[in-house]
Amino acid sequence: MTISLNGEPREVLTARTVSELVAEFGLPAPALLIEHNKIALTRSEWATTPLADGDRIELLRVTAGG
């Protein structure tokens, strides 16, 4: 399936949920904020939020600094 990831088309091979997407792309889960089709998700929703062809995912990586 193809999704939009931060505005760019990306092919998803095996992920069927947002949580699986994070794992498939090797993303740093503790540092992510995720929006699925313009709805911000809590980390507890990742495993139960299914992906579908054409979904729009926005990822923000949180970093600390000074």
Phi and psi restraints in degrees (value plus and minus 20) as a CYANA .aco file:
   2 THR   PHI    -133.8   -93.8
   2 THR   PSI     111.0   151.0
   3 ILE   PHI    -141.6  -101.6
   3 ILE   PSI     148.3   188.3
   4 SER   PHI    -120.5   -80.5
   4 SER   PSI      99.3   139.3
   5 LEU   PHI    -135.0   -95.0
   5 LEU   PSI      89.9   129.9
   6 ASN   PHI      32.2    72.2
   6 ASN   PSI      22.0    62.0
   7 GLY   PHI      64.3   104.3
   7 GLY   PSI     -20.6    19.4
   8 GLU   PHI    -135.5   -95.5
   8 GLU   PSI     117.6   157.6
   9 PRO   PHI     -86.7   -46.7
   9 PRO   PSI     113.6   153.6
  10 ARG   PHI    -155.5  -115.5
  10 ARG   PSI     118.0   158.0
  11 GLU   PHI    -105.9   -65.9
  11 GLU   PSI     108.1   148.1
  12 VAL   PHI    -121.8   -81.8
  12 VAL   PSI     105.6   145.6
  13 LEU   PHI    -107.3   -67.3
  13 LEU   PSI     -73.1   -33.1
  14 THR   PHI    -146.0  -106.0
  14 THR   PSI     -38.8     1.2
  15 ALA   PHI     -84.3   -44.3
  15 ALA   PSI     115.9   155.9
  16 ARG   PHI    -139.5   -99.5
  16 ARG   PSI     -29.3    10.7
  17 THR   PHI    -153.2  -113.2
  17 THR   PSI     147.2   187.2
  18 VAL   PHI     -81.5   -41.5
  18 VAL   PSI     -60.6   -20.6
  19 SER   PHI     -80.2   -40.2
  19 SER   PSI     -63.2   -23.2
  20 GLU   PHI     -86.8   -46.8
  20 GLU   PSI     -52.4   -12.4
  21 LEU   PHI     -83.5   -43.5
  21 LEU   PSI     -64.4   -24.4
  22 VAL   PHI     -77.8   -37.8
  22 VAL   PSI     -63.8   -23.8
  23 ALA   PHI     -88.4   -48.4
  23 ALA   PSI     -63.3   -23.3
  24 GLU   PHI     -80.2   -40.2
  24 GLU   PSI     -59.3   -19.3
  25 PHE   PHI    -110.0   -70.0
  25 PHE   PSI     -18.8    21.2
  26 GLY   PHI      43.4    83.4
  26 GLY   PSI      18.9    58.9
  27 LEU   PHI    -104.8   -64.8
  27 LEU   PSI     132.2   172.2
  28 PRO   PHI     -99.6   -59.6
  28 PRO   PSI      67.1   107.1
  29 ALA   PHI     -69.8   -29.8
  29 ALA   PSI     -63.2   -23.2
  30 PRO   PHI     -83.2   -43.2
  30 PRO   PSI     -39.0     1.0
  31 ALA   PHI    -127.0   -87.0
  31 ALA   PSI      -4.7    35.3
  32 LEU   PHI    -129.1   -89.1
  32 LEU   PSI     124.6   164.6
  33 LEU   PHI    -137.3   -97.3
  33 LEU   PSI     115.1   155.1
  34 ILE   PHI    -147.1  -107.1
  34 ILE   PSI     116.1   156.1
  35 GLU   PHI    -136.9   -96.9
  35 GLU   PSI     109.3   149.3
  36 HIS   PHI    -136.7   -96.7
  36 HIS   PSI      93.8   133.8
  37 ASN   PHI      30.6    70.6
  37 ASN   PSI      26.8    66.8
  38 LYS   PHI      51.0    91.0
  38 LYS   PSI      -2.8    37.2
  39 ILE   PHI    -139.8   -99.8
  39 ILE   PSI     101.1   141.1
  40 ALA   PHI     -89.1   -49.1
  40 ALA   PSI     114.6   154.6
  41 LEU   PHI    -126.6   -86.6
  41 LEU   PSI     123.1   163.1
  42 THR   PHI    -101.1   -61.1
  42 THR   PSI     136.7   176.7
  43 ARG   PHI     -77.4   -37.4
  43 ARG   PSI     -53.6   -13.6
  44 SER   PHI     -88.4   -48.4
  44 SER   PSI     -37.8     2.2
  45 GLU   PHI    -107.3   -67.3
  45 GLU   PSI     -34.7     5.3
  46 TRP   PHI     -76.2   -36.2
  46 TRP   PSI     -65.4   -25.4
  47 ALA   PHI     -90.9   -50.9
  47 ALA   PSI     -40.8    -0.8
  48 THR   PHI    -128.7   -88.7
  48 THR   PSI     -17.0    23.0
  49 THR   PHI    -116.1   -76.1
  49 THR   PSI      88.5   128.5
  50 PRO   PHI     -94.8   -54.8
  50 PRO   PSI     131.9   171.9
  51 LEU   PHI    -118.2   -78.2
  51 LEU   PSI     128.0   168.0
  52 ALA   PHI    -158.9  -118.9
  52 ALA   PSI     135.4   175.4
  53 ASP   PHI     -74.2   -34.2
  53 ASP   PSI     111.0   151.0
  54 GLY   PHI      70.6   110.6
  54 GLY   PSI     -23.8    16.2
  55 ASP   PHI     -78.7   -38.7
  55 ASP   PSI     131.8   171.8
  56 ARG   PHI    -132.3   -92.3
  56 ARG   PSI      96.2   136.2
  57 ILE   PHI    -134.2   -94.2
  57 ILE   PSI     109.6   149.6
  58 GLU   PHI    -136.1   -96.1
  58 GLU   PSI     108.7   148.7
  59 LEU   PHI    -135.7   -95.7
  59 LEU   PSI     114.3   154.3
  60 LEU   PHI    -142.2  -102.2
  60 LEU   PSI     110.1   150.1
  61 ARG   PHI    -119.5   -79.5
  61 ARG   PSI     102.5   142.5
  62 VAL   PHI    -106.6   -66.6
  62 VAL   PSI     110.1   150.1
  63 THR   PHI    -150.8  -110.8
  63 THR   PSI     129.2   169.2
  64 ALA   PHI    -118.1   -78.1
  64 ALA   PSI     131.1   171.1
  65 GLY   PHI    -193.9  -153.9
  65 GLY   PSI     157.8   197.8
